[in-house]
Amino acid sequence: MGYFHAFTQLTAAGVTSSVSVSDFSEHILQYTVAAINDNVVLRMEGSIDGTSFFNLSSENVDVTVVANETNAFVYSGK
């Protein structure tokens, strides 16, 4: 069983909505950067209560994308 959710495309700096995935212990978050002019900084965040969010990176760092690409973040809660 799986779940797919497409977020609204961002055309400027901003934040997407959140999606509850509490029924799943493994997550793949795919992103596509297109028509890049400089760079894009990405941060994937999670929340236990839906209010307080934290960086999902185990190193607590953001990802800087400097070229058009499609890539993914993979997280496991096991």
PDB file of N, CA, C and O in Angstrom:
ATOM      1  N   MET A   1       0.845  -1.165   0.000  1.00  0.00           N
ATOM      2  CA  MET A   1       0.000   0.000   0.000  1.00  0.00           C
ATOM      3  C   MET A   1       0.891   1.229   0.000  1.00  0.00           C
ATOM      4  O   MET A   1       1.904   1.252   0.700  1.00  0.00           O
ATOM      5  N   GLY A   2       0.543   2.233  -0.756  1.00  0.00           N
ATOM      6  CA  GLY A   2       1.321   3.453  -0.829  1.00  0.00           C
ATOM      7  C   GLY A   2       0.418   4.669  -0.875  1.00  0.00           C
ATOM      8  O   GLY A   2      -0.807   4.558  -0.913  1.00  0.00           O
ATOM      9  N   TYR A   3       1.044   5.818  -0.870  1.00  0.00           N
ATOM     10  CA  TYR A   3       0.321   7.077  -0.896  1.00  0.00           C
ATOM     11  C   TYR A   3       1.114   8.038  -1.743  1.00  0.00           C
ATOM     12  O   TYR A   3       2.339   8.092  -1.634  1.00  0.00           O
ATOM     13  N   PHE A   4       0.434   8.807  -2.593  1.00  0.00           N
ATOM     14  CA  PHE A   4       1.094   9.798  -3.432  1.00  0.00           C
ATOM     15  C   PHE A   4       0.414  11.134  -3.223  1.00  0.00           C
ATOM     16  O   PHE A   4      -0.814  11.216  -3.207  1.00  0.00           O
ATOM     17  N   HIS A   5       1.205  12.179  -3.064  1.00  0.00           N
ATOM     18  CA  HIS A   5       0.666  13.533  -2.935  1.00  0.00           C
ATOM     19  C   HIS A   5       1.544  14.474  -3.745  1.00  0.00           C
ATOM     20  O   HIS A   5       2.762  14.487  -3.565  1.00  0.00           O
ATOM     21  N   ALA A   6       0.953  15.255  -4.624  1.00  0.00           N
ATOM     22  CA  ALA A   6       1.687  16.264  -5.392  1.00  0.00           C
ATOM     23  C   ALA A   6       1.427  17.626  -4.767  1.00  0.00           C
ATOM     24  O   ALA A   6       0.278  18.050  -4.644  1.00  0.00           O
ATOM     25  N   PHE A   7       2.489  18.305  -4.374  1.00  0.00           N
ATOM     26  CA  PHE A   7       2.359  19.643  -3.810  1.00  0.00           C
ATOM     27  C   PHE A   7       2.191  20.663  -4.930  1.00  0.00           C
ATOM     28  O   PHE A   7       2.556  20.407  -6.078  1.00  0.00           O
ATOM     29  N   THR A   8       1.639  21.810  -4.588  1.00  0.00           N
ATOM     30  CA  THR A   8       1.524  22.910  -5.536  1.00  0.00           C
ATOM     31  C   THR A   8       2.920  23.396  -5.907  1.00  0.00           C
ATOM     32  O   THR A   8       3.792  23.508  -5.045  1.00  0.00           O
ATOM     33  N   GLN A   9       3.128  23.681  -7.169  1.00  0.00           N
ATOM     34  CA  GLN A   9       4.437  24.137  -7.642  1.00  0.00           C
ATOM     35  C   GLN A   9       4.755  25.510  -7.065  1.00  0.00           C
ATOM     36  O   GLN A   9       3.932  26.425  -7.101  1.00  0.00           O
ATOM     37  N   LEU A  10       5.966  25.631  -6.534  1.00  0.00           N
ATOM     38  CA  LEU A  10       6.424  26.932  -6.045  1.00  0.00           C
ATOM     39  C   LEU A  10       7.137  27.658  -7.180  1.00  0.00           C
ATOM     40  O   LEU A  10       7.963  27.070  -7.878  1.00  0.00           O
ATOM     41  N   THR A  11       6.820  28.925  -7.360  1.00  0.00           N
ATOM     42  CA  THR A  11       7.501  29.728  -8.375  1.00  0.00           C
ATOM     43  C   THR A  11       8.321  30.842  -7.731  1.00  0.00           C
ATOM     44  O   THR A  11       8.965  31.628  -8.425  1.00  0.00           O
ATOM     45  N   ALA A  12       8.293  30.902  -6.415  1.00  0.00           N
ATOM     46  CA  ALA A  12       9.078  31.856  -5.631  1.00  0.00           C
ATOM     47  C   ALA A  12       9.324  31.208  -4.277  1.00  0.00           C
ATOM     48  O   ALA A  12       8.752  30.163  -3.968  1.00  0.00           O
ATOM     49  N   ALA A  13      10.168  31.825  -3.481  1.00  0.00           N
ATOM     50  CA  ALA A  13      10.457  31.286  -2.149  1.00  0.00           C
ATOM     51  C   ALA A  13       9.155  31.113  -1.376  1.00  0.00           C
ATOM     52  O   ALA A  13       8.272  31.970  -1.432  1.00  0.00           O
ATOM     53  N   GLY A  14       9.042  30.005  -0.657  1.00  0.00           N
ATOM     54  CA  GLY A  14       7.820  29.762   0.089  1.00  0.00           C
ATOM     55  C   GLY A  14       7.823  28.410   0.761  1.00  0.00           C
ATOM     56  O   GLY A  14       8.839  27.714   0.789  1.00  0.00           O
ATOM     57  N   VAL A  15       6.681  28.047   1.298  1.00  0.00           N
ATOM     58  CA  VAL A  15       6.509  26.811   2.038  1.00  0.00           C
ATOM     59  C   VAL A  15       5.303  26.080   1.479  1.00  0.00           C
ATOM     60  O   VAL A  15       4.273  26.696   1.203  1.00  0.00           O
ATOM     61  N   THR A  16       5.424  24.774   1.309  1.00  0.00           N
ATOM     62  CA  THR A  16       4.279  23.983   0.859  1.00  0.00           C
ATOM     63  C   THR A  16       3.401  23.632   2.050  1.00  0.00           C
ATOM     64  O   THR A  16       3.771  23.863   3.201  1.00  0.00           O
ATOM     65  N   SER A  17       2.262  23.085   1.765  1.00  0.00           N
ATOM     66  CA  SER A  17       1.388  22.594   2.831  1.00  0.00           C
ATOM     67  C   SER A  17       1.991  21.319   3.420  1.00  0.00           C
ATOM     68  O   SER A  17       2.930  20.755   2.858  1.00  0.00           O
ATOM     69  N   SER A  18       1.457  20.876   4.536  1.00  0.00           N
ATOM     70  CA  SER A  18       1.929  19.622   5.130  1.00  0.00           C
ATOM     71  C   SER A  18       0.943  18.501   4.811  1.00  0.00           C
ATOM     72  O   SER A  18      -0.226  18.745   4.513  1.00  0.00           O
ATOM     73  N   VAL A  19       1.442  17.267   4.881  1.00  0.00           N
ATOM     74  CA  VAL A  19       0.631  16.079   4.610  1.00  0.00           C
ATOM     75  C   VAL A  19       0.895  15.066   5.713  1.00  0.00           C
ATOM     76  O   VAL A  19       2.050  14.791   6.039  1.00  0.00           O
ATOM     77  N   SER A  20      -0.154  14.516   6.283  1.00  0.00           N
ATOM     78  CA  SER A  20       0.011  13.504   7.323  1.00  0.00           C
ATOM     79  C   SER A  20       0.360  12.162   6.678  1.00  0.00           C
ATOM     80  O   SER A  20      -0.361  11.672   5.808  1.00  0.00           O
ATOM     81  N   VAL A  21       1.466  11.581   7.115  1.00  0.00           N
ATOM     82  CA  VAL A  21       1.892  10.259   6.632  1.00  0.00           C
ATOM     83  C   VAL A  21       2.155   9.340   7.820  1.00  0.00           C
ATOM     84  O   VAL A  21       3.042   8.488   7.774  1.00  0.00           O
ATOM     85  N   SER A  22       1.379   9.521   8.877  1.00  0.00           N
ATOM     86  CA  SER A  22       1.611   8.784  10.119  1.00  0.00           C
ATOM     87  C   SER A  22       1.410   7.276   9.984  1.00  0.00           C
ATOM     88  O   SER A  22       1.881   6.514  10.828  1.00  0.00           O
ATOM     89  N   ASP A  23       0.720   6.839   8.937  1.00  0.00           N
ATOM     90  CA  ASP A  23       0.515   5.402   8.737  1.00  0.00           C
ATOM     91  C   ASP A  23       1.714   4.714   8.086  1.00  0.00           C
ATOM     92  O   ASP A  23       1.700   3.498   7.896  1.00  0.00           O
ATOM     93  N   PHE A  24       2.751   5.482   7.744  1.00  0.00           N
ATOM     94  CA  PHE A  24       3.896   4.932   7.013  1.00  0.00           C
ATOM     95  C   PHE A  24       5.188   5.173   7.788  1.00  0.00           C
ATOM     96  O   PHE A  24       5.350   6.216   8.422  1.00  0.00           O
ATOM     97  N   SER A  25       6.108   4.209   7.737  1.00  0.00           N
ATOM     98  CA  SER A  25       7.388   4.369   8.432  1.00  0.00           C
ATOM     99  C   SER A  25       8.514   4.731   7.466  1.00  0.00           C
ATOM    100  O   SER A  25       9.586   5.145   7.906  1.00  0.00           O
ATOM    101  N   GLU A  26       8.295   4.585   6.170  1.00  0.00           N
ATOM    102  CA  GLU A  26       9.297   4.960   5.175  1.00  0.00           C
ATOM    103  C   GLU A  26       8.692   5.968   4.211  1.00  0.00           C
ATOM    104  O   GLU A  26       7.537   5.843   3.803  1.00  0.00           O
ATOM    105  N   HIS A  27       9.496   6.979   3.851  1.00  0.00           N
ATOM    106  CA  HIS A  27       9.002   8.066   3.016  1.00  0.00           C
ATOM    107  C   HIS A  27      10.017   8.393   1.931  1.00  0.00           C
ATOM    108  O   HIS A  27      11.223   8.416   2.180  1.00  0.00           O
ATOM    109  N   ILE A  28       9.523   8.645   0.734  1.00  0.00           N
ATOM    110  CA  ILE A  28      10.347   9.151  -0.357  1.00  0.00           C
ATOM    111  C   ILE A  28       9.724  10.461  -0.806  1.00  0.00           C
ATOM    112  O   ILE A  28       8.571  10.492  -1.237  1.00  0.00           O
ATOM    113  N   LEU A  29      10.479  11.534  -0.707  1.00  0.00           N
ATOM    114  CA  LEU A  29      10.016  12.855  -1.112  1.00  0.00           C
ATOM    115  C   LEU A  29      10.797  13.264  -2.356  1.00  0.00           C
ATOM    116  O   LEU A  29      11.992  13.548  -2.281  1.00  0.00           O
ATOM    117  N   GLN A  30      10.128  13.290  -3.478  1.00  0.00           N
ATOM    118  CA  GLN A  30      10.775  13.626  -4.752  1.00  0.00           C
ATOM    119  C   GLN A  30      10.540  15.093  -5.070  1.00  0.00           C
ATOM    120  O   GLN A  30       9.453  15.621  -4.838  1.00  0.00           O
ATOM    121  N   TYR A  31      11.570  15.752  -5.603  1.00  0.00           N
ATOM    122  CA  TYR A  31      11.420  17.144  -6.009  1.00  0.00           C
ATOM    123  C   TYR A  31      12.035  17.339  -7.389  1.00  0.00           C
ATOM    124  O   TYR A  31      12.945  16.614  -7.791  1.00  0.00           O
ATOM    125  N   THR A  32      11.524  18.327  -8.100  1.00  0.00           N
ATOM    126  CA  THR A  32      12.063  18.716  -9.402  1.00  0.00           C
ATOM    127  C   THR A  32      12.321  20.211  -9.379  1.00  0.00           C
ATOM    128  O   THR A  32      11.440  20.991  -9.016  1.00  0.00           O
ATOM    129  N   VAL A  33      13.524  20.616  -9.764  1.00  0.00           N
ATOM    130  CA  VAL A  33      13.866  22.022  -9.919  1.00  0.00           C
ATOM    131  C   VAL A  33      13.991  22.276 -11.413  1.00  0.00           C
ATOM    132  O   VAL A  33      14.734  21.580 -12.104  1.00  0.00           O
ATOM    133  N   ALA A  34      13.265  23.273 -11.912  1.00  0.00           N
ATOM    134  CA  ALA A  34      13.282  23.592 -13.347  1.00  0.00           C
ATOM    135  C   ALA A  34      13.450  25.098 -13.517  1.00  0.00           C
ATOM    136  O   ALA A  34      13.014  25.881 -12.673  1.00  0.00           O
ATOM    137  N   ALA A  35      14.077  25.489 -14.604  1.00  0.00           N
ATOM    138  CA  ALA A  35      14.270  26.901 -14.939  1.00  0.00           C
ATOM    139  C   ALA A  35      14.981  27.662 -13.820  1.00  0.00           C
ATOM    140  O   ALA A  35      14.591  28.771 -13.455  1.00  0.00           O
ATOM    141  N   ILE A  36      16.029  27.042 -13.288  1.00  0.00           N
ATOM    142  CA  ILE A  36      16.770  27.649 -12.179  1.00  0.00           C
ATOM    143  C   ILE A  36      17.546  28.863 -12.674  1.00  0.00           C
ATOM    144  O   ILE A  36      18.148  28.829 -13.748  1.00  0.00           O
ATOM    145  N   ASN A  37      17.529  29.934 -11.888  1.00  0.00           N
ATOM    146  CA  ASN A  37      18.269  31.149 -12.231  1.00  0.00           C
ATOM    147  C   ASN A  37      19.549  31.285 -11.423  1.00  0.00           C
ATOM    148  O   ASN A  37      20.527  31.857 -11.906  1.00  0.00           O
ATOM    149  N   ASP A  38      19.558  30.771 -10.206  1.00  0.00           N
ATOM    150  CA  ASP A  38      20.722  30.893  -9.338  1.00  0.00           C
ATOM    151  C   ASP A  38      20.873  29.606  -8.545  1.00  0.00           C
ATOM    152  O   ASP A  38      21.650  28.736  -8.938  1.00  0.00           O
ATOM    153  N   ASN A  39      20.163  29.463  -7.456  1.00  0.00           N
ATOM    154  CA  ASN A  39      20.134  28.219  -6.695  1.00  0.00           C
ATOM    155  C   ASN A  39      18.835  28.148  -5.904  1.00  0.00           C
ATOM    156  O   ASN A  39      18.124  29.142  -5.758  1.00  0.00           O
ATOM    157  N   VAL A  40      18.544  26.976  -5.406  1.00  0.00           N
ATOM    158  CA  VAL A  40      17.351  26.735  -4.606  1.00  0.00           C
ATOM    159  C   VAL A  40      17.787  26.000  -3.349  1.00  0.00           C
ATOM    160  O   VAL A  40      18.525  25.018  -3.429  1.00  0.00           O
ATOM    161  N   VAL A  41      17.341  26.464  -2.195  1.00  0.00           N
ATOM    162  CA  VAL A  41      17.656  25.807  -0.934  1.00  0.00           C
ATOM    163  C   VAL A  41      16.409  25.067  -0.466  1.00  0.00           C
ATOM    164  O   VAL A  41      15.334  25.654  -0.339  1.00  0.00           O
ATOM    165  N   LEU A  42      16.566  23.770  -0.211  1.00  0.00           N
ATOM    166  CA  LEU A  42      15.452  22.920   0.192  1.00  0.00           C
ATOM    167  C   LEU A  42      15.637  22.411   1.610  1.00  0.00           C
ATOM    168  O   LEU A  42      16.749  22.081   2.023  1.00  0.00           O
ATOM    169  N   ARG A  43      14.543  22.351   2.348  1.00  0.00           N
ATOM    170  CA  ARG A  43      14.548  21.746   3.679  1.00  0.00           C
ATOM    171  C   ARG A  43      13.281  20.903   3.790  1.00  0.00           C
ATOM    172  O   ARG A  43      12.168  21.414   3.663  1.00  0.00           O
ATOM    173  N   MET A  44      13.463  19.629   4.025  1.00  0.00           N
ATOM    174  CA  MET A  44      12.333  18.740   4.267  1.00  0.00           C
ATOM    175  C   MET A  44      12.132  18.673   5.770  1.00  0.00           C
ATOM    176  O   MET A  44      13.071  18.396   6.516  1.00  0.00           O
ATOM    177  N   GLU A  45      10.905  18.926   6.217  1.00  0.00           N
ATOM    178  CA  GLU A  45      10.636  18.963   7.647  1.00  0.00           C
ATOM    179  C   GLU A  45       9.568  17.946   8.034  1.00  0.00           C
ATOM    180  O   GLU A  45       8.721  17.568   7.225  1.00  0.00           O
ATOM    181  N   GLY A  46       9.628  17.517   9.276  1.00  0.00           N
ATOM    182  CA  GLY A  46       8.642  16.606   9.833  1.00  0.00           C
ATOM    183  C   GLY A  46       8.104  17.169  11.134  1.00  0.00           C
ATOM    184  O   GLY A  46       8.672  18.097  11.709  1.00  0.00           O
ATOM    185  N   SER A  47       6.999  16.594  11.591  1.00  0.00           N
ATOM    186  CA  SER A  47       6.381  17.037  12.831  1.00  0.00           C
ATOM    187  C   SER A  47       5.653  15.865  13.467  1.00  0.00           C
ATOM    188  O   SER A  47       5.034  15.059  12.772  1.00  0.00           O
ATOM    189  N   ILE A  48       5.726  15.773  14.758  1.00  0.00           N
ATOM    190  CA  ILE A  48       4.988  14.741  15.480  1.00  0.00           C
ATOM    191  C   ILE A  48       3.575  15.229  15.803  1.00  0.00           C
ATOM    192  O   ILE A  48       2.628  14.443  15.822  1.00  0.00           O
ATOM    193  N   ASP A  49       3.442  16.537  16.058  1.00  0.00           N
ATOM    194  CA  ASP A  49       2.152  17.078  16.480  1.00  0.00           C
ATOM    195  C   ASP A  49       1.457  17.941  15.423  1.00  0.00           C
ATOM    196  O   ASP A  49       0.355  18.437  15.663  1.00  0.00           O
ATOM    197  N   GLY A  50       2.088  18.127  14.254  1.00  0.00           N
ATOM    198  CA  GLY A  50       1.490  18.949  13.207  1.00  0.00           C
ATOM    199  C   GLY A  50       1.639  20.441  13.435  1.00  0.00           C
ATOM    200  O   GLY A  50       1.122  21.240  12.654  1.00  0.00           O
ATOM    201  N   THR A  51       2.337  20.829  14.490  1.00  0.00           N
ATOM    202  CA  THR A  51       2.535  22.239  14.811  1.00  0.00           C
ATOM    203  C   THR A  51       4.008  22.607  14.854  1.00  0.00           C
ATOM    204  O   THR A  51       4.423  23.584  14.232  1.00  0.00           O
ATOM    205  N   SER A  52       4.799  21.835  15.579  1.00  0.00           N
ATOM    206  CA  SER A  52       6.238  22.083  15.716  1.00  0.00           C
ATOM    207  C   SER A  52       6.977  21.227  14.695  1.00  0.00           C
ATOM    208  O   SER A  52       6.929  19.999  14.763  1.00  0.00           O
ATOM    209  N   PHE A  53       7.661  21.870  13.747  1.00  0.00           N
ATOM    210  CA  PHE A  53       8.355  21.152  12.673  1.00  0.00           C
ATOM    211  C   PHE A  53       9.859  21.195  12.885  1.00  0.00           C
ATOM    212  O   PHE A  53      10.387  22.141  13.471  1.00  0.00           O
ATOM    213  N   PHE A  54      10.549  20.160  12.403  1.00  0.00           N
ATOM    214  CA  PHE A  54      12.001  20.051  12.540  1.00  0.00           C
ATOM    215  C   PHE A  54      12.592  19.535  11.232  1.00  0.00           C
ATOM    216  O   PHE A  54      11.909  18.876  10.448  1.00  0.00           O
ATOM    217  N   ASN A  55      13.854  19.839  11.006  1.00  0.00           N
ATOM    218  CA  ASN A  55      14.572  19.409   9.812  1.00  0.00           C
ATOM    219  C   ASN A  55      14.717  17.884   9.840  1.00  0.00           C
ATOM    220  O   ASN A  55      15.153  17.329  10.849  1.00  0.00           O
ATOM    221  N   LEU A  56      14.361  17.202   8.754  1.00  0.00           N
ATOM    222  CA  LEU A  56      14.481  15.739   8.688  1.00  0.00           C
ATOM    223  C   LEU A  56      15.902  15.271   8.381  1.00  0.00           C
ATOM    224  O   LEU A  56      16.190  14.079   8.484  1.00  0.00           O
ATOM    225  N   SER A  57      16.786  16.181   8.011  1.00  0.00           N
ATOM    226  CA  SER A  57      18.173  15.813   7.751  1.00  0.00           C
ATOM    227  C   SER A  57      18.831  15.379   9.056  1.00  0.00           C
ATOM    228  O   SER A  57      18.777  16.101  10.052  1.00  0.00           O
ATOM    229  N   SER A  58      19.452  14.202   9.053  1.00  0.00           N
ATOM    230  CA  SER A  58      20.124  13.725  10.264  1.00  0.00           C
ATOM    231  C   SER A  58      21.294  14.631  10.649  1.00  0.00           C
ATOM    232  O   SER A  58      21.707  14.645  11.808  1.00  0.00           O
ATOM    233  N   GLU A  59      21.832  15.387   9.685  1.00  0.00           N
ATOM    234  CA  GLU A  59      22.917  16.334   9.953  1.00  0.00           C
ATOM    235  C   GLU A  59      22.381  17.739  10.220  1.00  0.00           C
ATOM    236  O   GLU A  59      23.153  18.663  10.475  1.00  0.00           O
ATOM    237  N   ASN A  60      21.032  17.904  10.160  1.00  0.00           N
ATOM    238  CA  ASN A  60      20.373  19.192  10.364  1.00  0.00           C
ATOM    239  C   ASN A  60      20.860  20.256   9.381  1.00  0.00           C
ATOM    240  O   ASN A  60      21.085  21.407   9.757  1.00  0.00           O
ATOM    241  N   VAL A  61      21.020  19.854   8.112  1.00  0.00           N
ATOM    242  CA  VAL A  61      21.454  20.792   7.077  1.00  0.00           C
ATOM    243  C   VAL A  61      20.394  20.876   5.982  1.00  0.00           C
ATOM    244  O   VAL A  61      19.590  19.961   5.802  1.00  0.00           O
ATOM    245  N   ASP A  62      20.410  21.985   5.263  1.00  0.00           N
ATOM    246  CA  ASP A  62      19.540  22.164   4.111  1.00  0.00           C
ATOM    247  C   ASP A  62      20.288  21.726   2.860  1.00  0.00           C
ATOM    248  O   ASP A  62      21.512  21.595   2.881  1.00  0.00           O
ATOM    249  N   VAL A  63      19.558  21.498   1.771  1.00  0.00           N
ATOM    250  CA  VAL A  63      20.158  21.076   0.507  1.00  0.00           C
ATOM    251  C   VAL A  63      20.116  22.251  -0.463  1.00  0.00           C
ATOM    252  O   VAL A  63      19.056  22.836  -0.683  1.00  0.00           O
ATOM    253  N   THR A  64      21.260  22.600  -1.043  1.00  0.00           N
ATOM    254  CA  THR A  64      21.321  23.655  -2.048  1.00  0.00           C
ATOM    255  C   THR A  64      21.434  23.015  -3.418  1.00  0.00           C
ATOM    256  O   THR A  64      22.365  22.256  -3.687  1.00  0.00           O
ATOM    257  N   VAL A  65      20.474  23.329  -4.286  1.00  0.00           N
ATOM    258  CA  VAL A  65      20.439  22.800  -5.653  1.00  0.00           C
ATOM    259  C   VAL A  65      20.907  23.913  -6.577  1.00  0.00           C
ATOM    260  O   VAL A  65      20.387  25.028  -6.524  1.00  0.00           O
ATOM    261  N   VAL A  66      21.889  23.614  -7.428  1.00  0.00           N
ATOM    262  CA  VAL A  66      22.449  24.643  -8.303  1.00  0.00           C
ATOM    263  C   VAL A  66      22.196  24.370  -9.785  1.00  0.00           C
ATOM    264  O   VAL A  66      22.678  25.112 -10.640  1.00  0.00           O
ATOM    265  N   ALA A  67      21.445  23.312 -10.095  1.00  0.00           N
ATOM    266  CA  ALA A  67      21.132  22.980 -11.484  1.00  0.00           C
ATOM    267  C   ALA A  67      19.740  22.360 -11.541  1.00  0.00           C
ATOM    268  O   ALA A  67      19.237  21.840 -10.545  1.00  0.00           O
ATOM    269  N   ASN A  68      19.131  22.422 -12.711  1.00  0.00           N
ATOM    270  CA  ASN A  68      17.834  21.779 -12.890  1.00  0.00           C
ATOM    271  C   ASN A  68      18.004  20.277 -12.692  1.00  0.00           C
ATOM    272  O   ASN A  68      18.903  19.671 -13.275  1.00  0.00           O
ATOM    273  N   GLU A  69      17.146  19.679 -11.874  1.00  0.00           N
ATOM    274  CA  GLU A  69      17.253  18.252 -11.619  1.00  0.00           C
ATOM    275  C   GLU A  69      16.004  17.714 -10.945  1.00  0.00           C
ATOM    276  O   GLU A  69      15.213  18.465 -10.373  1.00  0.00           O
ATOM    277  N   THR A  70      15.846  16.431 -11.019  1.00  0.00           N
ATOM    278  CA  THR A  70      14.846  15.712 -10.231  1.00  0.00           C
ATOM    279  C   THR A  70      15.605  14.775  -9.331  1.00  0.00           C
ATOM    280  O   THR A  70      16.474  14.029  -9.784  1.00  0.00           O
ATOM    281  N   ASN A  71      15.281  14.811  -8.062  1.00  0.00           N
ATOM    282  CA  ASN A  71      15.993  14.001  -7.081  1.00  0.00           C
ATOM    283  C   ASN A  71      15.008  13.627  -5.981  1.00  0.00           C
ATOM    284  O   ASN A  71      13.835  13.994  -6.050  1.00  0.00           O
ATOM    285  N   ALA A  72      15.470  12.906  -4.973  1.00  0.00           N
ATOM    286  CA  ALA A  72      14.576  12.477  -3.908  1.00  0.00           C
ATOM    287  C   ALA A  72      15.302  12.441  -2.571  1.00  0.00           C
ATOM    288  O   ALA A  72      16.515  12.245  -2.500  1.00  0.00           O
ATOM    289  N   PHE A  73      14.520  12.637  -1.513  1.00  0.00           N
ATOM    290  CA  PHE A  73      14.961  12.417  -0.150  1.00  0.00           C
ATOM    291  C   PHE A  73      14.299  11.129   0.303  1.00  0.00           C
ATOM    292  O   PHE A  73      13.114  10.917   0.044  1.00  0.00           O
ATOM    293  N   VAL A  74      15.053  10.261   0.979  1.00  0.00           N
ATOM    294  CA  VAL A  74      14.504   8.993   1.459  1.00  0.00           C
ATOM    295  C   VAL A  74      14.677   8.977   2.975  1.00  0.00           C
ATOM    296  O   VAL A  74      15.776   9.185   3.489  1.00  0.00           O
ATOM    297  N   TYR A  75      13.575   8.725   3.684  1.00  0.00           N
ATOM    298  CA  TYR A  75      13.592   8.698   5.144  1.00  0.00           C
ATOM    299  C   TYR A  75      12.981   7.396   5.628  1.00  0.00           C
ATOM    300  O   TYR A  75      12.007   6.908   5.055  1.00  0.00           O
ATOM    301  N   SER A  76      13.553   6.837   6.678  1.00  0.00           N
ATOM    302  CA  SER A  76      13.029   5.612   7.262  1.00  0.00           C
ATOM    303  C   SER A  76      12.823   5.828   8.751  1.00  0.00           C
ATOM    304  O   SER A  76      13.722   6.298   9.448  1.00  0.00           O
ATOM    305  N   GLY A  77      11.645   5.484   9.232  1.00  0.00           N
ATOM    306  CA  GLY A  77      11.345   5.627  10.645  1.00  0.00           C
ATOM    307  C   GLY A  77      11.479   4.321  11.383  1.00  0.00           C
ATOM    308  O   GLY A  77      11.059   4.220  12.536  1.00  0.00           O
ATOM    309  N   LYS A  78      12.059   3.306  10.744  1.00  0.00           N
ATOM    310  CA  LYS A  78      12.212   1.998  11.381  1.00  0.00           C
ATOM    311  C   LYS A  78      13.347   2.010  12.376  1.00  0.00           C
ATOM    312  O   LYS A  78      13.624   0.992  13.011  1.00  0.00           O
TER     313      LYS A  78
END
